[in-house]
Amino acid sequence: MNKLTDGSNLLWESSRVILPEHKERIRISREEARRGGRRERPVLDEQEWERINEAITRSLHDRAEKLYTIAKGRDTHGSIFLPLSE
């Protein structure tokens, strides 16, 4: 059966060429699926912690609405929403 006959899957014909960055993302997704969908916890240095602290302080001072997600280990445990009202 050739590609142009009825029953062939023309929808996926364009997927023969995969860009390297797409192939890498597919590989990463498969590895995450093998680990149960969990991602590695990022390692933050002192400067990153300071930037996070400054962002939280600035949002509290400016009374800006923000949503922060809290993670412990590899699992997300909750979120903090800082509303505009007092």
MARGUSE-43553 format. One record per atom (N, C-alpha, C): x, y, z; residue in one letter; atom name. Coordinates in pm, 1 decimal. Atoms other than C-alpha are relative to their C-alpha. Layout:
<recs>
[rec [X, Y, Z], A, CA]
...
</recs>
This chain:
<recs>
[rec [85.4, -116.7, 0.0], M, N]
[rec [0.0, 0.0, 0.0], M, CA]
[rec [90.4, 123.6, 0.0], M, C]
[rec [-81.5, -120.7, -2.8], N, N]
[rec [145.3, 338.3, -86.3], N, CA]
[rec [-65.9, 106.8, 85.8], N, C]
[rec [45.2, -103.9, -92.2], K, N]
[rec [102.7, 658.8, 111.1], K, CA]
[rec [-127.8, 69.8, -44.7], K, C]
[rec [113.3, -76.1, 50.1], L, N]
[rec [-167.5, 803.4, -110.7], L, CA]
[rec [-127.5, -81.9, -12.9], L, C]
[rec [121.0, 81.4, 9.3], T, N]
[rec [-411.4, 512.8, -101.2], T, CA]
[rec [-84.9, 17.6, 124.6], T, C]
[rec [90.0, -7.4, -115.5], D, N]
[rec [-713.1, 504.0, 126.0], D, CA]
[rec [50.7, -90.6, 111.4], D, C]
[rec [-40.9, 80.2, -114.5], G, N]
[rec [-637.2, 377.9, 472.1], G, CA]
[rec [138.4, 33.3, 51.7], G, C]
[rec [-131.8, -38.2, -52.1], S, N]
[rec [-289.7, 523.6, 498.7], S, CA]
[rec [-16.9, 119.3, 92.9], S, C]
[rec [11.1, -103.1, -101.9], N, N]
[rec [-224.5, 767.7, 776.2], N, CA]
[rec [71.3, 127.0, -44.8], N, C]
[rec [-60.0, -123.2, 50.9], L, N]
[rec [-159.5, 1096.7, 597.2], L, CA]
[rec [16.0, 105.2, 109.0], L, C]
[rec [-8.3, -97.3, -108.5], L, N]
[rec [-212.7, 1287.8, 918.9], L, CA]
[rec [140.0, 6.7, 58.9], L, C]
[rec [-130.2, 5.3, -64.8], W, N]
[rec [125.7, 1176.0, 1051.3], W, CA]
[rec [116.8, 2.0, -97.7], W, C]
[rec [-107.8, -0.7, 98.3], E, N]
[rec [324.9, 1202.5, 728.9], E, CA]
[rec [105.3, 105.3, 31.7], E, C]
[rec [-95.7, -107.3, -28.7], S, N]
[rec [484.6, 1528.2, 843.0], S, CA]
[rec [88.2, -30.8, 120.4], S, C]
[rec [-78.1, 29.5, -120.3], S, N]
[rec [619.7, 1364.8, 1159.1], S, CA]
[rec [124.6, -82.1, -29.2], S, C]
[rec [-121.6, 73.2, 33.8], R, N]
[rec [895.4, 1189.0, 970.9], R, CA]
[rec [124.6, 78.3, 38.9], R, C]
[rec [-113.7, -84.3, -35.1], V, N]
[rec [1124.5, 1484.0, 1041.0], V, CA]
[rec [-26.9, 58.7, 137.8], V, C]
[rec [14.4, -52.3, -135.6], I, N]
[rec [1171.3, 1567.2, 1408.3], I, CA]
[rec [121.7, 85.9, 29.6], I, C]
[rec [-109.4, -89.9, -35.3], L, N]
[rec [1376.8, 1865.6, 1515.2], L, CA]
[rec [71.5, -51.6, 124.5], L, C]
[rec [-75.3, 49.5, -116.4], P, N]
[rec [1653.0, 1791.1, 1767.3], P, CA]
[rec [-58.7, 44.8, 133.7], P, C]
[rec [56.0, -47.3, -127.3], E, N]
[rec [1491.8, 2008.9, 2036.0], E, CA]
[rec [-131.8, -70.9, 31.9], E, C]
[rec [123.2, 74.3, -24.2], H, N]
[rec [1159.4, 1826.6, 1988.6], H, CA]
[rec [31.7, -142.4, 44.7], H, C]
[rec [-41.1, 134.9, -37.7], K, N]
[rec [1333.0, 1490.6, 2009.9], K, CA]
[rec [47.1, -3.0, 145.3], K, C]
[rec [-47.5, -9.5, -138.2], E, N]
[rec [1501.6, 1600.2, 2334.1], E, CA]
[rec [-117.5, 13.1, 96.0], E, C]
[rec [116.7, -18.2, -86.1], R, N]
[rec [1167.6, 1713.1, 2481.4], R, CA]
[rec [-79.3, -130.6, 12.9], R, C]
[rec [67.7, 129.8, -4.0], I, N]
[rec [1009.9, 1378.3, 2388.3], I, CA]
[rec [74.7, -94.3, 93.8], I, C]
[rec [-81.3, 85.2, -86.5], R, N]
[rec [1299.1, 1198.4, 2560.1], R, CA]
[rec [-20.8, 36.5, 146.6], R, C]
[rec [19.9, -46.1, -137.8], I, N]
[rec [1258.8, 1410.7, 2874.4], I, CA]
[rec [-138.8, -39.9, 50.2], I, C]
[rec [136.4, 36.8, -39.4], S, N]
[rec [882.4, 1350.4, 2879.6], S, CA]
[rec [-10.8, -148.3, 30.9], S, C]
[rec [3.0, 144.7, -24.6], R, N]
[rec [934.1, 975.4, 2855.1], R, CA]
[rec [70.2, -35.3, 130.1], R, C]
[rec [-70.3, 25.5, -126.3], E, N]
[rec [1186.6, 981.7, 3140.2], E, CA]
[rec [-85.4, 40.7, 119.1], E, C]
[rec [88.0, -44.7, -108.2], E, N]
[rec [944.4, 1181.9, 3356.3], E, CA]
[rec [-113.7, -99.4, 21.2], E, C]
[rec [108.6, 97.5, -10.9], A, N]
[rec [668.3, 932.2, 3279.5], A, CA]
[rec [48.5, -126.7, 70.2], A, C]
[rec [-56.0, 118.9, -66.5], R, N]
[rec [895.3, 646.0, 3389.3], R, CA]
[rec [15.9, 22.6, 149.9], R, C]
[rec [-17.0, -32.7, -141.7], R, N]
[rec [956.7, 827.0, 3719.2], R, CA]
[rec [-132.6, 34.5, 65.8], R, C]
[rec [130.8, -30.2, -57.5], G, N]
[rec [584.1, 868.0, 3776.0], G, CA]
[rec [-41.0, 143.8, -21.2], G, C]
[rec [37.0, -137.4, 29.7], G, N]
[rec [560.6, 1216.6, 3627.1], G, CA]
[rec [65.6, 103.1, 89.3], G, C]
[rec [-65.0, -93.5, -92.2], R, N]
[rec [779.3, 1370.2, 3894.0], R, CA]
[rec [122.9, 62.0, -63.7], R, C]
[rec [-117.5, -70.8, 49.3], R, N]
[rec [1039.0, 1630.3, 3809.5], R, CA]
[rec [100.6, 15.6, 112.4], R, C]
[rec [-104.4, -22.9, -99.4], E, N]
[rec [1367.4, 1688.9, 3984.1], E, CA]
[rec [-18.6, 137.7, 63.6], E, C]
[rec [8.1, -127.0, -71.0], R, N]
[rec [1367.3, 1961.0, 4246.5], R, CA]
[rec [118.4, 86.7, -40.8], R, C]
[rec [-111.6, -86.4, 38.7], P, N]
[rec [1571.1, 2260.3, 4130.5], P, CA]
[rec [86.7, 34.7, 120.4], P, C]
[rec [-93.2, -40.0, -104.6], V, N]
[rec [1878.3, 2348.4, 4333.1], V, CA]
[rec [20.4, 150.5, -13.9], V, C]
[rec [-9.8, -145.7, 3.9], L, N]
[rec [1871.6, 2718.4, 4420.1], L, CA]
[rec [120.2, 46.1, 80.4], L, C]
[rec [-111.8, -57.2, -73.9], D, N]
[rec [2178.5, 2913.8, 4516.7], D, CA]
[rec [-49.9, 119.1, 82.3], D, C]
[rec [36.6, -109.7, -90.1], E, N]
[rec [2181.3, 3203.5, 4763.9], E, CA]
[rec [-60.5, 118.1, -75.4], E, C]
[rec [53.6, -111.5, 79.0], Q, N]
[rec [2117.8, 3462.5, 4490.4], Q, CA]
[rec [-143.9, -26.5, -43.5], Q, C]
[rec [136.6, 33.9, 40.3], E, N]
[rec [1806.6, 3279.2, 4368.0], E, CA]
[rec [-96.3, 13.6, 117.7], E, C]
[rec [84.1, -15.1, -118.6], W, N]
[rec [1669.0, 3261.1, 4722.6], W, CA]
[rec [-23.6, 147.6, 30.7], W, C]
[rec [13.6, -144.0, -24.0], E, N]
[rec [1734.2, 3634.0, 4760.2], E, CA]
[rec [-97.6, 62.8, -99.3], E, C]
[rec [93.4, -52.1, 101.2], R, N]
[rec [1550.4, 3707.7, 4432.9], R, CA]
[rec [-143.8, -38.6, 32.9], R, C]
[rec [134.4, 44.3, -38.0], I, N]
[rec [1251.2, 3502.1, 4550.3], I, CA]
[rec [-49.8, 81.0, 118.7], I, C]
[rec [36.2, -78.2, -117.7], N, N]
[rec [1251.8, 3680.3, 4886.1], N, CA]
[rec [-35.8, 143.3, -38.5], N, C]
[rec [28.1, -136.9, 44.5], E, N]
[rec [1266.4, 4020.8, 4715.3], E, CA]
[rec [-132.7, 8.1, -74.3], E, C]
[rec [126.0, 0.0, 75.0], A, N]
[rec [977.5, 3929.8, 4482.4], A, CA]
[rec [-119.7, -9.2, 94.2], A, C]
[rec [109.2, 12.4, -97.0], I, N]
[rec [758.5, 3823.8, 4775.8], I, CA]
[rec [-15.3, 128.9, 79.4], I, C]
[rec [4.1, -124.6, -76.4], T, N]
[rec [849.9, 4132.9, 4977.4], T, CA]
[rec [-58.2, 113.1, -83.2], T, C]
[rec [49.5, -105.5, 88.7], R, N]
[rec [784.9, 4361.4, 4679.4], R, CA]
[rec [-149.8, -15.6, -25.5], R, C]
[rec [142.6, 20.8, 25.3], S, N]
[rec [445.5, 4202.2, 4609.1], S, CA]
[rec [-83.0, 32.6, 124.1], S, C]
[rec [70.4, -37.2, -123.1], L, N]
[rec [345.8, 4243.0, 4975.0], L, CA]
[rec [-3.5, 151.1, 16.8], L, C]
[rec [-8.2, -145.3, -14.1], H, N]
[rec [461.7, 4604.5, 4978.2], H, CA]
[rec [-89.2, 70.8, -101.6], H, C]
[rec [79.4, -62.6, 106.1], D, N]
[rec [291.3, 4689.5, 4646.2], D, CA]
[rec [-145.1, -46.6, 1.0], D, C]
[rec [133.6, 56.8, -11.6], R, N]
[rec [-18.7, 4494.6, 4749.1], R, CA]
[rec [-45.2, -61.0, -132.3], R, C]
[rec [29.1, 64.4, 128.0], A, N]
[rec [-1.5, 4303.2, 4421.8], A, CA]
[rec [-51.0, -141.5, 23.3], A, C]
[rec [49.6, 136.9, -9.6], E, N]
[rec [-194.6, 3982.3, 4370.1], E, CA]
[rec [102.4, -93.9, -60.4], E, C]
[rec [-99.0, 98.1, 45.4], K, N]
[rec [43.3, 3689.0, 4339.9], K, CA]
[rec [-45.1, -138.7, 42.1], K, C]
[rec [25.7, 139.0, -34.6], L, N]
[rec [15.9, 3311.7, 4341.2], L, CA]
[rec [133.7, -71.4, 6.7], L, C]
[rec [-124.8, 72.6, -20.7], Y, N]
[rec [306.3, 3112.6, 4484.6], Y, CA]
[rec [-33.0, -145.6, 26.4], Y, C]
[rec [20.2, 143.1, -20.1], T, N]
[rec [326.5, 2733.7, 4469.5], T, CA]
[rec [111.6, -52.9, 88.3], T, C]
[rec [-94.6, 54.5, -95.9], I, N]
[rec [494.5, 2552.5, 4755.9], I, CA]
[rec [25.9, -146.7, -34.5], I, C]
[rec [-35.5, 138.9, 28.9], A, N]
[rec [682.3, 2230.0, 4688.4], A, CA]
[rec [92.1, -51.2, 109.3], A, C]
[rec [-87.6, 64.5, -96.4], K, N]
[rec [842.9, 1989.4, 4929.6], K, CA]
[rec [48.0, -128.5, -64.8], K, C]
[rec [-52.6, 113.8, 74.3], G, N]
[rec [1072.2, 1735.1, 4777.5], G, CA]
[rec [-38.1, 14.6, -145.8], G, C]
[rec [42.3, -5.1, 140.0], R, N]
[rec [931.1, 1653.4, 4438.1], R, CA]
[rec [-149.4, 24.2, -14.1], R, C]
[rec [145.0, -13.6, 4.5], D, N]
[rec [564.6, 1702.2, 4530.2], D, CA]
[rec [-42.5, 142.6, 31.6], D, C]
[rec [59.3, -130.1, -28.6], T, N]
[rec [356.4, 2019.4, 4524.7], T, CA]
[rec [-95.0, -17.1, 117.2], T, C]
[rec [80.8, 14.3, -120.5], H, N]
[rec [196.7, 2071.9, 4864.5], H, CA]
[rec [-106.6, 105.9, 15.9], H, C]
[rec [101.5, -102.3, -14.6], G, N]
[rec [-2.2, 2389.8, 4824.2], G, CA]
[rec [40.1, 127.7, -69.0], G, C]
[rec [-24.7, -129.3, 61.6], S, N]
[rec [-27.5, 2743.1, 4699.8], S, CA]
[rec [-39.1, 109.2, 97.1], S, C]
[rec [31.1, -117.3, -81.0], I, N]
[rec [-34.8, 3083.9, 4862.5], I, CA]
[rec [-44.5, 109.0, -95.3], I, C]
[rec [49.4, -110.8, 81.0], F, N]
[rec [-246.7, 3359.1, 4710.9], F, CA]
[rec [-1.4, 122.9, 87.9], F, C]
[rec [-4.3, -124.0, -75.8], L, N]
[rec [-175.1, 3709.0, 4831.9], L, CA]
[rec [-94.9, 99.6, -66.0], L, C]
[rec [98.6, -89.2, 61.7], P, N]
[rec [-488.4, 3918.0, 4761.6], P, CA]
[rec [32.3, 146.7, 24.8], P, C]
[rec [-21.0, -143.7, -13.9], L, N]
[rec [-506.9, 4296.1, 4728.8], L, CA]
[rec [-57.5, 54.6, 129.6], L, C]
[rec [64.5, -54.4, -119.4], S, N]
[rec [-739.3, 4349.9, 5025.7], S, CA]
[rec [79.9, -31.8, 125.5], S, C]
[rec [-72.9, 19.6, -126.6], E, N]
[rec [-613.5, 4376.5, 5382.4], E, CA]
[rec [-58.3, -108.5, 82.5], E, C]
</recs>
